[in-house]
C-alpha cells in the first residue's frame, strides 16, 4: 500500500487545502490519473497519481488544511486490496511483506482538472461511499479550477457550457456568460418572496452603528498574501527612491513598431520595456538581483523578473524567466501568456516561483506614483506609475511636452544601500530613455 502525501509545490508553501476529490474509495487508479484538487498558496492544482492500484482510503476530507508531507490518501496494490463495496483501508499485510513506499503527487500537466460530481453526490464521495459510481474520466468536462468553483456557486452545469479556452477548456468567462444567459434559481429569491431577507448571512449578522456586518473568509491565496506582506514590512527595512523617466523616445519607438508589425505580430508594451530594462540593470547590479538571508547575501546567476498581476480578489506574481536574455517580443509573449493563466486560474506553482525581482504597474489606473511592498526575500520592487505628457524645460530653456513616467524603487536596506539603489534606478532610467539599448 502507498500513501499520497501533501506535496510542496513552491518555496513559500507550508500547507495545502483539499478542494475536491476527483476519485472515490474503491476506484481503480492508473499512473497519471488526476485524483485530487488542492489549493496551494499560489494556485489551485489537480494532482496525478504516480502509482497504480485501488484507492483504499481517503484520509483528508474536502476543506481540510494539512501541512506539507501529511498523508491525504492511500492506494492499494490493486485487485487484492480494497475490493468490495464501501470497503475501507485494507490491512497493511503480513509480517515480512514489502514495506509501503510513499507515492509522490505531482502537478497535473493536463489542460485542466476534471469537473467534480454534482453537488448532491459530493457527501458520498467525501465519506468514501458510492465507490465506482463516479462518471468515467472521459466524460468529465475540462475546466479551470476557478471556472469550476464559479459554476458550483452559480449552479451552472459545466457539461452544457462551451469552453473557449485551449482544447475547449471551460474558463471563468464561459461560466459567467452561461450564468448571464441562463439565470439559475437562488435560495434568496424564495426567501424574498416569502418576506424573509434575501441573504441569510446578512440577516443573521449583527446590526451595529456601521450597519449590518458581514464577514468574508480569506482564500488560501489571500491568507498567504496578507501574511507575506505583513512579514515583509515587519522584517525588511524598506526605503523608497523616486524618479521620473522621459519615455518620449520609447513612445515614438513603439509607435514605429506598431506601424511595421505584421498581422498578429506581438508589439511590446511599455511595461515589457520596463521588465527588460530592469533585467539588464539587474545583471549589472548583482545585489539588486539577490536576497538578504540569515546574515548573508544570496546572489543569483539567473535574472527572473516577476510581474504583478491582479487576480480575483488577490495579487499574483508570475515570473518571466531569464528576462535579461530574452528580446522584447519574447518578454511580451511570456507576460501575456502567464497573465492570462492567472486570470483564468490555470497558472501553475512553477510559473509563480523563482523570481529575483518584481515589477508592479498601476499606471493603467491613472496612478501617478506609489510605493510597493517588497516581495520578500527579494531585494527590491519597482512600482511603475502612469505615463503621460508633462511640460519640461529643455536645454535651451524652452518649455516642451515630454512623455514622463513616474517610478518608485523600494529597497531592502539590509542588502541595497542608498547609493546602490540610486545607481540601480539611474541605470533603469538610462536604458528606458535610450530604448534602442533594450534591443541590443
C-alpha positions in Angstrom: 0.0 0.0 0.0 1.3 3.5 -0.8 0.5 6.9 0.7 -0.3 10.0 -1.2 1.0 13.0 0.8 0.6 16.7 0.6 3.4 17.9 -1.7 5.5 21.1 -1.5 4.9 23.0 -4.8 6.7 26.3 -4.1 9.3 27.7 -1.8 6.7 29.6 0.2 4.1 26.8 0.5 3.7 25.4 4.0 0.3 23.8 3.8 -2.5 23.0 1.3 -6.3 22.7 1.3 -8.2 19.8 -0.1 -10.7 21.3 -2.6 -12.3 18.3 -4.1 -11.6 14.6 -4.5 -11.8 13.5 -8.2 -11.8 9.8 -7.3 -13.7 7.8 -4.8 -12.8 5.0 -2.4 -12.8 1.7 -4.5 -11.8 3.4 -7.8 -9.0 1.8 -9.8 -6.2 4.3 -10.2 -3.8 4.4 -13.2 -0.5 6.2 -13.2 -1.3 9.8 -14.3 -4.9 9.8 -13.2 -6.0 13.1 -11.5 -7.1 12.1 -8.1 -7.5 15.3 -6.0 -7.6 19.1 -6.4 -5.5 21.1 -3.9 -5.4 24.8 -3.1 -1.8 25.9 -2.5 -0.5 29.3 -1.6 -0.2 30.2 -5.2 -2.7 28.2 -7.3 -5.4 25.5 -7.4 -3.9 22.4 -8.8 -5.1 18.9 -9.9 -2.7 16.1 -8.9 -1.8 12.9 -10.7 -1.0 9.5 -9.1 2.5 8.2 -9.6 1.4 4.6 -8.6 -1.4 2.4 -9.9 -3.8 0.5 -7.7 -7.1 0.9 -5.9 -7.9 4.0 -3.8 -8.5 2.3 -0.5 -8.8 5.2 1.9 -9.3 8.9 1.8 -7.5 10.4 4.9 -8.3 14.1 4.3 -11.7 15.4 3.6 -12.7 18.3 1.4 -12.0 21.6 3.1 -9.2 20.1 5.3 -6.0 22.1 5.6 -2.9 19.9 6.0 0.9 20.6 6.3 3.4 19.6 3.7 4.1 15.8 3.9 0.9 14.9 5.7 -0.8 11.7 4.3 -4.0 12.5 2.4 -4.9 9.1 0.9 -3.8 5.5 0.5 -3.6 3.5 -2.7 -3.6 -0.3 -2.5 -1.8 -2.7 -4.9 -4.9 -3.4 -7.0 -7.4 -6.2 -7.2 -6.3 -7.9 -4.0 -6.9 -4.8 -1.8 -9.9 -2.6 -1.2 -12.3 -4.5 -3.4 -15.8 -4.8 -2.2 -18.4 -2.2 -1.8 -17.7 0.6 0.6 -14.5 -1.1 1.7 -12.1 0.8 4.0 -8.4 0.6 4.1 -7.0 -2.9 3.6 -4.7 -4.3 6.2 -1.0 -3.4 5.8 -0.1 -7.0 5.1 1.6 -9.9 6.8 4.9 -9.7 8.6 7.7 -9.8 6.0 5.7 -8.1 3.3 7.5 -5.4 1.3 7.2 -2.1 3.2 5.0 0.5 1.6 6.6 3.2 -0.5 5.3 6.7 -0.4 3.7 7.9 -3.6 4.6 11.3 -4.8 1.8 13.5 -6.0 2.7 16.0 -8.8 1.2 18.8 -10.6 -1.1 17.8 -13.5 0.1 18.6 -16.9 -3.4 18.3 -18.3 -5.3 21.3 -19.6 -7.5 21.4 -16.5 -8.8 19.3 -13.7 -12.0 17.2 -14.2 -15.3 18.5 -13.1 -16.3 17.3 -9.7 -19.5 15.3 -9.3 -22.9 17.1 -8.9 -23.5 18.7 -5.5 -26.0 16.1 -4.4 -23.3 13.3 -4.8 -20.5 15.1 -3.1 -21.2 14.0 0.5 -21.0 10.3 -0.7 -17.6 11.0 -2.3 -16.3 12.8 0.7 -17.3 10.0 3.0 -15.7 7.4 0.8 -19.1 5.8 -0.2 -20.6 5.4 -3.7 -17.4 3.6 -5.0 -17.5 3.0 -8.7 -20.5 5.3 -9.3 -18.4 8.2 -10.5 -18.7 9.2 -14.1 -15.8 7.9 -16.3 -12.9 10.2 -16.7 -13.5 10.6 -20.4 -16.9 12.1 -19.6 -15.5 14.8 -17.4 -15.5 18.4 -18.6 -12.2 20.2 -18.9 -12.4 23.4 -16.9 -10.1 25.6 -14.9 -10.4 25.4 -11.1 -11.7 29.0 -10.9 -14.4 28.1 -13.5 -15.5 25.0 -11.7 -15.7 26.9 -8.4 -17.7 29.7 -10.0 -20.0 27.1 -11.7 -20.7 25.5 -8.4 -21.5 28.8 -6.8 -23.9 29.8 -9.6 -25.4 26.3 -10.1 -24.2 26.0 -13.6 -23.9 22.5 -15.2 -20.5 22.6 -16.9 -21.5 19.8 -19.3 -23.7 22.3 -21.1 -21.1 25.1 -21.3 -19.0 25.5 -24.4 -15.3 26.1 -23.5 -13.3 28.9 -25.2 -10.0 28.0 -23.6 -7.2 25.9 -25.0 -8.5 22.5 -26.1 -12.1 23.5 -25.4 -11.4 24.1 -21.7 -14.1 26.0 -19.8 -12.7 29.2 -18.3 -14.2 31.8 -16.0 -15.6 34.0 -18.8 -17.5 31.0 -20.2 -19.3 30.3 -16.9 -20.1 34.0 -16.4 -21.6 34.0 -19.9 -23.7 30.9 -19.2 -24.9 32.4 -16.0 -26.0 35.6 -17.7 -27.8 33.6 -20.4 -29.5 31.2 -18.1 -30.3 32.6 -14.7 -30.5 29.9 -12.0 -32.9 29.9 -9.1 -31.4 31.2 -5.9 -32.5 30.4 -2.3 -32.5 34.1 -1.7 -35.3 34.6 -4.3 -37.6 32.2 -2.5 -36.8 33.9 0.9 -37.5 37.3 -0.5 -40.8 36.1 -2.0 -41.8 34.9 1.5 -40.9 38.2 3.1 -37.6 36.9 4.5 -34.3 38.7 4.0 -32.6 37.8 0.7 -29.4 36.9 2.3 -29.5 34.6 5.4 -25.9 35.5 6.3 -26.7 39.2 6.2 -29.9 38.7 8.2 -28.0 36.9 10.9 -25.3 39.4 11.1 -25.5 41.9 14.0 -26.8 45.4 13.4 -24.2 48.0 14.5 -23.6 51.7 14.1 -21.9 50.8 10.9 -24.9 48.9 9.6 -25.1 45.2 9.0 -21.7 43.5 9.4 -20.8 40.7 7.0 -17.7 38.6 7.3 -15.8 37.2 4.3 -13.3 34.3 4.8 -10.0 34.7 3.1 -8.9 32.2 0.5 -5.6 30.4 0.9 -4.0 32.8 -1.6 -5.4 35.8 0.2 -4.1 34.5 3.6 -0.6 34.0 2.1 -0.6 37.5 0.6 -1.6 39.0 3.9 0.9 37.1 5.9 3.8 37.7 3.5 3.1 41.4 3.1 3.0 41.8 6.9 6.2 39.9 7.3 7.8 41.9 4.6 7.0 45.3 6.2 7.9 43.9 9.6 11.2 42.3 8.7 12.6 44.1 5.7 13.6 47.7 6.4 12.1 49.5 3.3 13.4 52.7 1.8 12.0 54.2 -1.3 13.6 56.1 -4.2 11.5 58.1 -6.7 12.4 59.2 -10.2 10.8 60.5 -13.4 11.7 58.8 -16.7 11.4 60.6 -20.0 9.7 57.9 -22.2 9.4 60.1 -25.3 11.8 58.1 -27.3 10.2 54.8 -26.1 6.7 56.1 -27.1 8.0 57.0 -30.6 9.8 53.7 -30.9 6.8 51.7 -30.0 4.7 53.7 -32.5 7.1 52.7 -35.3 7.0 49.1 -34.1 3.2 49.1 -34.4 3.3 50.5 -37.9 5.8 47.9 -39.0 4.2 44.9 -37.2 2.5 42.3 -39.4 -1.0 41.0 -38.6 -0.9 39.0 -35.4 2.6 40.1 -34.6 3.4 40.9 -30.9 4.1 44.5 -30.2 5.8 45.0 -26.8 4.1 47.2 -24.2 5.8 49.9 -22.2 5.7 47.5 -19.2 7.6 44.9 -21.3 10.2 47.6 -21.8 10.4 48.2 -18.1 10.8 44.5 -17.4 13.7 44.3 -20.0 15.4 47.4 -18.6 15.2 46.1 -15.1 16.6 42.7 -16.2 19.6 44.4 -17.9 20.2 46.6 -14.9 19.9 43.6 -12.5 22.7 41.9 -14.4 24.9 44.9 -13.7 24.0 45.2 -10.1 24.2 41.7 -8.5 22.9 42.8 -5.1 19.7 44.1 -6.6 19.3 40.5 -8.0 19.8 38.9 -4.6 18.4 38.4 -1.2 19.4 39.0 2.4 19.0 35.7 4.3 20.2 34.9 7.8 23.0 37.4 7.9 24.3 36.6 4.4 23.8 37.9 0.9 22.5 35.4 -1.7 23.3 36.5 -5.3 21.6 34.7 -8.2 23.0 33.9 -11.6 19.6 33.9 -13.3 17.6 37.1 -13.8 13.9 36.2 -13.3 11.6 39.2 -13.2 8.2 38.8 -11.5 5.2 40.8 -13.0 2.4 41.6 -10.6 -1.0 40.6 -12.0 -4.4 41.4 -10.4 -6.2 38.1 -10.0 -9.7 37.6 -8.5 -9.5 39.4 -5.1 -5.8 38.8 -4.8 -2.4 39.8 -6.3 -0.4 37.1 -8.1 3.2 37.5 -9.4 4.1 35.1 -12.3 7.7 35.0 -13.4 9.4 35.9 -16.7 12.5 33.7 -16.5 15.9 34.8 -17.9 14.4 38.1 -18.9 17.9 39.5 -19.5 18.5 37.0 -22.3 15.1 37.5 -24.0 14.1 40.0 -26.6 11.2 42.4 -26.1 8.8 40.4 -28.2 9.6 37.2 -26.2 9.1 39.0 -22.9 5.8 40.4 -24.2 4.6 37.0 -25.3 5.6 35.4 -21.9 3.9 38.2 -19.9 0.7 37.9 -21.9 0.6 34.1 -21.5 1.2 34.0 -17.8 -1.2 36.9 -17.1 -4.0 35.1 -19.0 -3.3 32.0 -17.0 -3.5 33.9 -13.7 -6.9 35.4 -14.7 -8.4 32.1 -15.8 -7.0 30.2 -12.8 -4.7 27.8 -14.7 -1.4 29.2 -13.6 0.9 26.6 -12.0 3.2 27.0 -9.0 6.4 26.6 -11.1 5.3 29.7 -13.1 5.0 31.6 -9.9 8.3 30.6 -8.3 11.9 31.6 -8.8 11.5 35.4 -9.1 14.5 37.5 -8.2 12.9 41.0 -8.6 9.4 42.3 -9.2 7.7 45.0 -11.3 4.3 46.3 -10.2 2.5 48.6 -12.6 -0.6 50.6 -11.7 -0.2 53.2 -14.4 -3.2 51.9 -16.3 -5.4 53.1 -13.4 -4.1 56.6 -13.7 -1.9 56.3 -10.5 1.0 58.8 -10.9 3.2 57.2 -8.3 3.0 54.7 -5.5 5.1 52.7 -3.0 5.0 48.9 -3.4 5.8 46.3 -0.7 8.8 44.2 -1.4 8.1 40.6 -2.4 10.5 39.1 0.2 13.1 37.7 0.2 13.8 39.8 -3.0 16.0 42.9 -2.6 13.6 45.3 -4.2 10.5 46.0 -6.3 9.8 48.7 -8.9 6.5 50.5 -8.8 5.5 52.0 -12.1 3.1 54.9 -12.4 1.1 56.4 -15.3 2.8 57.6 -18.5 1.7 60.9 -20.0 2.7 64.3 -21.4 4.2 66.8 -19.0 5.8 70.3 -19.5 9.6 70.1 -19.3 12.2 72.7 -19.8 14.8 71.6 -22.3 18.5 72.5 -22.6 17.6 75.7 -24.5 15.2 76.9 -21.8 12.2 76.2 -23.9 9.1 74.5 -22.3 8.2 71.4 -24.3 5.9 68.5 -23.8 7.6 65.2 -23.0 6.2 61.7 -22.2 7.0 61.3 -18.5 6.6 58.2 -16.3 6.9 58.1 -12.5 8.6 55.2 -10.8 9.4 54.3 -7.2 12.1 51.7 -6.3 11.5 50.1 -2.8 14.8 48.6 -1.5 15.6 46.2 1.4 18.2 48.3 3.2 19.9 45.2 4.5 21.3 44.4 1.0 20.7 47.5 -1.1 22.0 50.7 0.5 21.1 54.2 -0.6 23.8 54.7 -3.2 23.4 51.2 -4.6 19.6 51.7 -5.0 20.2 55.1 -6.6 22.7 53.8 -9.1 20.5 50.8 -10.0 17.5 53.1 -10.6 19.6 55.5 -12.6 20.6 52.6 -14.9 17.0 51.6 -15.4 16.1 55.2 -16.3 19.0 55.5 -18.8 18.0 52.2 -20.5 14.4 53.4 -20.9 15.3 56.9 -22.1 17.5 55.3 -24.9 15.3 52.4 -25.8 17.5 51.2 -28.7 19.7 49.7 -25.9 16.9 47.3 -25.0 17.0 45.7 -28.4 20.8 45.2 -28.5 
